Amino acid sequence: MTVERQYGVVNFCCDGKRCAQVYETEHNNFMEALEELKEADWSVRNIKGEWLHVCPDCQEAENALAL
């Protein structure tokens, strides 16, 4: 899980392998920022107690590997 706060604003970093994509929100409230992230088609998953945030590009790559 990579969540950052810059100047009070919540930002999410993709947890995909070798991905440096950051989703910047305009929210200082975590739940509002999380809702915006989901609306932007990012995946939010809990794997063995660890929250992961995955960008749409990495989701596509994961789906292609699963075929």
N, C-alpha and C positions, 0 to 999 in steps of 0.2 A: 504494500500500500504506500503510495507516495502522494501525500497531500501536503501542499505548502501554503503558507500564508505570507503574502507580501503586502505590506501596508494595510493589513487587516483583511485583505481580500483572499478568498479561498481559490486555489488553483490545484489542478490534478495533473500528475505526470503519468503517462502510460506505463504500465508494468509489463508490456510485451517485450519479448527478447530483442535487444539491440534497438529499441525504439526510444527516441528522445522527444516525442510529441508531448506538448503541454497544452492542456485546455485551461484557458484563463477565464474566470467568471468575473462578474462585477458584484458578487455577493460577499458580505462578511458573515452571513448566517450559513452554517455548514449544510443544513437540510435544503435550503433554497439553492445553494450551489450544486448539491448532489442532484436535485431535480433537473436543473439546467443541463448538467452533464448527461443524464439519461435521455433528455429530449434531443441532445446532439448525437444520439445513437452510440454512445459509449456503453460498454458492458461493465457492470459492477457485480463481482462475484465474491463469495466467501468460500475459500478453499482451505480446509483444515484450520479454520479460525483466523485466516489471514485474508483481509479484504484486498482485492485486485481491481484495478481500473484499466480497461483495455480499449484503445481507440478503434474506430471502425476499420482502419487499414490492417491492423493486427488481427482483428476478428476475421477479416476476409482471408488473410494468410493462414490462420488456423483452420478455417473451413476448407480451404483448398488442400491442405495437408491431410485432412480427414477423408477426402474422397478416394 
